[in-house]
Structure formats: structure tokens, C-alpha cells
Amino acid sequence: MAYDGEILEQCGVVDMDCSKVAVVAVSGSGPNVCGHLLIGTGVGGNLNYFHVAELRNYPKYMTETGFRRYLKENGKSEIRRRILSLPDPNGAMTYLEDLMSKKWTWGALPNNCVAFVEEVIAAGGGSWSSYSNCPAAAISDSIEERANRFMNTLENEIYSLYGVR
């Protein structure tokens, strides 16, 4: 069986610094075209990844080395990573520790890997949420981000055209 992480058997043994988290989308396995979503903690230091991937089991965690192994053994690739700062990192950490201690029931579209990540972020006072339960689309740029990027590009092109910098 391909590696998908470790079950956390006691608190305090894994770095769960949630001041900055990474929302990480990876490709799916087999017929799963939507991909999979994980949350990373300890961004900028000891990065650890947390996710739910089974129908009914405890969530799992992986170190950076474990994450690379997970990608390789499952034939996955990273699609996108979004770094977020959370206003209440202790709230996110406490909630994540609680989630890791309970079995998670996977519900395909509801209560899936996206919901797991959203709940941790919300517990940390973050406002990120997905507009899709399909991880490949879940962390795509929002319409606002696309519009801002377009406007910045347009402004830069106008400045270049007129030689203004």
C-alpha cells in the first residue's frame, strides 16, 4: 500500500505552528480528477502536512520528507500551494490537534479533504474557504485576484508604452 502519512498518537510531538499555513493541492489518484487537499503547518520552519484520505479513519500527518514520499508512491504531483497567515494560530493548532484525535468520516463532496482544511483555517480566524469541493479548483485564483492581476498588467503595459517608471 502506498504511503499516506502517520497517525498522530500523542500531542506535542509534531510541530503545529499555525501562524502561517500552506493550503496544498495535489493531483488525484486513479479516476479522481479533482485531486486532494492538505494543510501544511510550520511554514518557514519544520513543515508538516495534515490531511484526511480514508473513508473512516484518523487524519494523518507527514513531514516534508514524508510528503515527497507520498507524492512519489501515489503518483501525485503538487498542483498549487497557497500560504496564509492566521490571526489566531493557537486556535487553529488546538482545533487541528482535536481533529487529529478523532476518526474522520469522509463524505465525498461534503466532509472531505477540502472541508478538513477549511475547518482548521476557520478555527485560526482565517477567512480562506473554497468555492469548490474539488481541490484542483479549490485554490485557483479568485475572480478578484484575476482582476487585480489583469489591472496590474494593464497598468504596467501603459507605463511601458509611455516610458514612465
C-alpha positions as CSV (number, residue, x, y, z in Angstrom):
1,M,0.0,0.0,0.0
2,A,1.3,3.5,-0.9
3,Y,2.4,5.8,1.9
4,D,-0.2,8.3,3.0
5,G,1.2,9.5,6.3
6,E,1.2,8.6,10.0
7,I,-1.5,8.6,12.7
8,L,-0.7,11.1,15.4
9,E,-0.7,9.1,18.6
10,Q,0.1,11.9,21.1
11,C,0.0,15.7,21.2
12,G,3.2,17.8,21.3
13,V,5.4,15.5,19.2
14,V,4.7,17.3,15.8
15,D,5.3,20.9,15.1
16,M,1.9,22.5,14.5
17,D,2.9,26.2,14.3
18,C,-0.2,27.6,12.6
19,S,0.9,31.2,12.4
20,K,1.4,30.6,8.7
21,V,-0.2,27.6,6.9
22,A,0.0,26.2,3.4
23,V,-3.1,25.1,1.6
24,V,-1.6,22.5,-0.8
25,A,-3.5,20.9,-3.7
26,V,-2.1,17.7,-5.3
27,S,-3.3,15.7,-8.2
28,G,-5.7,12.8,-7.7
29,S,-5.2,9.1,-7.9
30,G,-6.9,6.8,-10.4
31,P,-10.2,8.2,-11.5
32,N,-10.1,11.1,-9.1
33,V,-9.8,14.1,-11.4
34,C,-10.5,16.6,-8.5
35,G,-7.2,16.0,-6.7
36,H,-6.6,16.2,-3.0
37,L,-6.1,19.0,-0.5
38,L,-3.7,19.1,2.5
39,I,-2.8,21.7,5.1
40,G,0.8,22.4,6.0
41,T,1.9,23.9,9.3
42,G,5.3,25.3,10.3
43,V,5.7,27.3,7.1
44,G,9.2,28.7,7.0
45,G,10.5,26.1,9.5
46,N,9.5,22.5,10.2
47,L,6.8,22.0,7.6
48,N,4.3,19.2,8.4
49,Y,1.3,18.2,6.3
50,F,-2.1,17.1,7.6
51,H,-4.9,15.5,5.7
52,V,-7.8,13.1,5.6
53,A,-7.7,10.4,2.9
54,E,-9.7,7.4,4.1
55,L,-13.4,6.6,4.3
56,R,-13.3,6.4,8.1
57,N,-10.1,6.8,10.0
58,Y,-7.9,9.2,11.9
59,P,-6.4,12.1,9.9
60,K,-2.7,11.6,9.1
61,Y,0.4,13.8,9.1
62,M,3.6,13.8,7.2
63,T,7.0,15.6,7.5
64,E,8.4,17.3,4.3
65,T,10.3,14.0,3.6
66,G,7.1,12.0,4.1
67,F,5.2,14.4,1.8
68,R,7.7,13.8,-1.0
69,R,7.4,10.1,-0.5
70,Y,3.6,10.4,-0.5
71,L,3.7,12.2,-3.9
72,K,6.1,9.6,-5.4
73,E,4.4,6.5,-4.1
74,N,1.0,7.7,-5.1
75,G,2.0,9.0,-8.5
76,K,0.8,12.5,-7.5
77,S,2.2,15.9,-8.2
78,E,1.7,19.2,-6.4
79,I,-0.7,21.5,-8.3
80,R,-0.6,24.6,-6.2
81,R,0.3,25.9,-2.8
82,R,-1.2,29.0,-1.1
83,I,0.4,30.5,2.0
84,L,-1.9,32.1,4.5
85,S,-1.3,33.9,7.8
86,L,-3.8,33.1,10.6
87,P,-4.8,35.7,13.2
88,D,-5.4,33.0,15.9
89,P,-2.7,30.4,15.3
90,N,-3.3,28.8,18.7
91,G,-7.0,28.4,17.9
92,A,-6.0,26.6,14.6
93,M,-3.4,24.4,16.4
94,T,-5.8,23.4,19.2
95,Y,-8.5,22.6,16.6
96,L,-6.1,20.6,14.5
97,E,-4.9,18.6,17.5
98,D,-8.5,17.8,18.3
99,L,-9.3,16.8,14.7
100,M,-6.2,14.5,14.7
101,S,-7.5,12.7,17.8
102,K,-10.9,11.7,16.3
103,K,-11.8,9.5,13.4
104,W,-13.0,11.4,10.4
105,T,-15.8,10.1,8.2
106,W,-15.2,11.0,4.6
107,G,-18.3,12.2,2.8
108,A,-17.0,12.5,-0.8
109,L,-18.3,16.1,-1.6
110,P,-19.3,17.2,1.9
111,N,-16.9,16.5,4.8
112,N,-14.0,15.8,2.5
113,C,-10.3,16.9,2.4
114,V,-11.4,20.5,1.5
115,A,-13.7,20.7,4.5
116,F,-10.9,19.5,6.7
117,V,-8.6,22.3,5.6
118,E,-11.3,24.9,5.7
119,E,-12.2,24.0,9.3
120,V,-8.6,24.4,10.5
121,I,-8.3,27.7,8.8
122,A,-11.6,28.9,10.2
123,A,-10.5,27.9,13.7
124,G,-7.5,30.1,13.3
125,G,-9.6,33.1,12.4
126,G,-8.7,32.8,8.7
127,S,-11.2,33.7,6.0
128,W,-10.0,31.4,3.2
129,S,-12.5,29.0,2.0
130,S,-13.1,27.1,-1.2
131,Y,-15.7,27.9,-3.7
132,S,-15.5,24.3,-4.9
133,N,-15.2,20.9,-3.1
134,C,-12.9,19.9,-6.0
135,P,-9.3,20.5,-4.7
136,A,-7.9,21.2,-8.2
137,A,-10.3,24.2,-8.4
138,A,-10.4,24.9,-4.7
139,I,-7.3,27.0,-4.6
140,S,-7.5,28.6,-8.0
141,D,-7.3,32.4,-8.1
142,S,-10.5,34.1,-7.2
143,I,-12.1,36.5,-9.7
144,E,-10.8,39.4,-7.6
145,E,-7.3,38.1,-7.8
146,R,-7.5,37.6,-11.5
147,A,-9.0,41.1,-12.0
148,N,-6.2,42.6,-9.9
149,R,-3.5,40.8,-11.8
150,F,-5.1,41.9,-15.1
151,M,-5.3,45.6,-13.9
152,N,-1.6,45.5,-12.7
153,T,-0.5,44.1,-16.1
154,L,-2.5,46.7,-17.9
155,E,-1.1,49.5,-15.8
156,N,2.5,48.2,-16.4
157,E,1.9,48.0,-20.1
158,I,0.6,51.5,-20.3
159,Y,3.6,52.8,-18.3
160,S,6.0,50.9,-20.6
161,L,4.2,52.3,-23.7
162,Y,4.8,55.9,-22.5
163,G,8.2,55.3,-20.9
164,V,7.0,56.0,-17.4
165,R,8.6,54.2,-14.5
